[in-house]
Amino acid sequence: LVSNTGTFSVYADINGCQGPASTIDVVVLDAPVPAFSYTPACLGEVTSFTDNTSGVTTGWNWDFGDLNTGTTQNPTNTYLSGGTYTVSLTVQNGNCVNTYSEDIDVNDAPVAAFSGQDVCAGTLINFDNTSSITGGSIASLHWDFGDFEFIPAIHNSTSTVFEPVFTFSIKLRKSLE
């Protein structure tokens, strides 16, 4: 077991007869310790992988678990089917090779939807969230009522509440041409 870089001599000794020594220079390299992180994996969208390996690394081999591979340090992959995939990163430093694998979940894209009814001016309207997703659950919602450009005084006409309530004051302005 060699733990330090150096010059080593080897000789043969057969029944007390020793042959000439042979020397070899050995460079001991530290094996890199692979690790990675990734952006949320959503069906049909680009997932970015970031190499977080510690130690000197001279090569990267990625297996994304869907028959796609990569050899760049920080690759991307697009998953065409939802499910769980085992992603493996194999890194090397010279002849030292190490592999890390992690299961990632590729989620189906949620379908944003809501319903509401026609109302008379001055009457409250209820918007009902009818968003859905196949497999899993929706982690958060972002409602955007799209009125900021029309009502600049309301600076927060967005919400992450499941079914938000907003009150708007509407004024009719006339202009003559």
SULPEPE-V538644 format. One record per residue. N is the residue number from 1. RES is the residue in one small letter. SS is DSSP state (2 for helix, 1 for strand, 0 for the rest). OMEGA is omega in radians with two decimals (NA if undefined). NEAR is the number of other ideal C-beta (glycine too) atoms within 8 Angstrom. Layout:
N,RES,SS,OMEGA,NEAR  N,RES,SS,OMEGA,NEAR
This chain:
1,l,0,-3.10,2  2,v,0,-3.13,6  3,s,0,-3.12,4  4,n,0,3.05,5  5,t,0,3.12,5  6,g,1,3.08,6  7,t,1,-3.08,7  8,f,1,3.12,9  9,s,1,3.10,7  10,v,1,3.06,8  11,y,0,-3.14,9  12,a,0,3.11,6  13,d,1,3.13,7  14,i,1,3.13,6  15,n,0,3.07,3  16,g,0,3.09,5  17,c,1,-3.06,6  18,q,1,3.10,6  19,g,0,-3.14,8  20,p,0,-3.13,4  21,a,0,3.04,7  22,s,1,-3.11,7  23,t,1,3.11,8  24,i,1,3.03,7  25,d,1,-3.11,7  26,v,1,3.04,9  27,v,0,3.14,6  28,v,0,-3.14,8  29,l,0,3.02,9  30,d,0,3.08,8  31,a,0,3.09,9  32,p,0,3.12,14  33,v,1,-3.04,9  34,p,0,3.03,12  35,a,0,3.09,10  36,f,1,3.01,13  37,s,1,-3.10,6  38,y,1,3.07,11  39,t,0,3.12,5  40,p,0,-3.10,6  41,a,0,3.13,12  42,c,1,-3.11,10  43,l,0,3.07,11  44,g,0,3.13,7  45,e,0,-3.13,8  46,v,1,3.03,6  47,t,1,3.14,15  48,s,1,3.11,9  49,f,1,-3.14,15  50,t,1,3.09,8  51,d,1,3.10,13  52,n,0,-3.10,7  53,t,0,3.02,12  54,s,1,-3.10,6  55,g,0,-3.13,9  56,v,0,3.14,7  57,t,0,-3.14,12  58,t,0,3.13,6  59,g,1,-3.13,7  60,w,1,3.03,12  61,n,1,-3.12,11  62,w,1,2.97,14  63,d,1,-3.03,9  64,f,0,3.06,11  65,g,0,-3.13,8  66,d,0,-3.10,9  67,l,0,3.05,3  68,n,0,3.14,6  69,t,1,3.09,8  70,g,1,-3.13,11  71,t,0,3.08,8  72,t,0,-3.08,6  73,q,0,-3.08,6  74,n,0,-3.04,7  75,p,0,3.00,10  76,t,1,3.08,7  77,n,1,3.06,12  78,t,1,3.13,8  79,y,0,-3.09,13  80,l,0,3.09,6  81,s,0,3.08,7  82,g,0,3.11,9  83,g,1,3.13,6  84,t,1,-3.13,7  85,y,1,3.05,12  86,t,1,3.12,9  87,v,1,-3.14,15  88,s,1,3.04,10  89,l,1,3.06,16  90,t,1,-3.14,12  91,v,1,3.13,15  92,q,1,3.00,13  93,n,1,-3.03,12  94,g,0,3.12,7  95,n,0,3.14,5  96,c,1,-3.07,10  97,v,1,3.14,8  98,n,1,-3.10,11  99,t,1,3.03,9  100,y,1,3.12,10  101,s,1,3.11,8  102,e,1,3.06,7  103,d,1,3.06,8  104,i,1,3.10,11  105,d,1,3.05,8  106,v,1,-3.06,13  107,n,1,2.99,12  108,d,0,3.10,10  109,a,0,3.10,9  110,p,0,3.07,8  111,v,1,-3.14,7  112,a,0,3.13,6  113,a,0,3.05,8  114,f,1,3.09,9  115,s,1,3.10,7  116,g,0,-3.12,7  117,q,0,3.06,6  118,d,0,3.13,2  119,v,0,3.05,7  120,c,0,3.10,4  121,a,0,3.13,5  122,g,0,-3.13,3  123,t,0,3.09,6  124,l,0,3.03,4  125,i,0,3.09,7  126,n,0,3.01,7  127,f,0,3.13,10  128,d,1,3.12,8  129,n,1,3.08,9  130,t,0,3.13,7  131,s,0,-3.11,11  132,s,1,3.06,7  133,i,0,3.08,12  134,t,0,-3.13,5  135,g,0,3.14,6  136,g,0,-3.14,7  137,s,0,3.14,4  138,i,0,-3.06,8  139,a,0,-3.13,3  140,s,0,3.10,5  141,l,0,3.04,10  142,h,0,3.11,7  143,w,1,3.06,10  144,d,1,-3.07,6  145,f,0,2.97,7  146,g,0,-3.05,5  147,d,0,-3.07,9  148,f,0,-3.10,9  149,e,0,3.14,4  150,f,0,-3.14,5  151,i,0,-3.06,8  152,p,0,-3.12,7  153,a,0,3.12,4  154,i,0,-3.03,9  155,h,0,-3.10,6  156,n,0,3.12,4  157,s,0,3.03,11  158,t,1,-3.12,8  159,s,1,3.00,7  160,t,0,3.09,7  161,v,0,-3.07,7  162,f,0,3.07,5  163,e,0,-3.01,8  164,p,0,3.06,8  165,v,0,3.08,4  166,f,0,3.04,7  167,t,0,-3.14,4  168,f,0,3.00,7  169,s,0,-3.10,4  170,i,0,3.08,5  171,k,0,3.11,4  172,l,0,3.10,4  173,r,0,3.07,4  174,k,0,3.02,4  175,s,0,3.12,4  176,l,0,3.10,3  177,e,0,NA,2
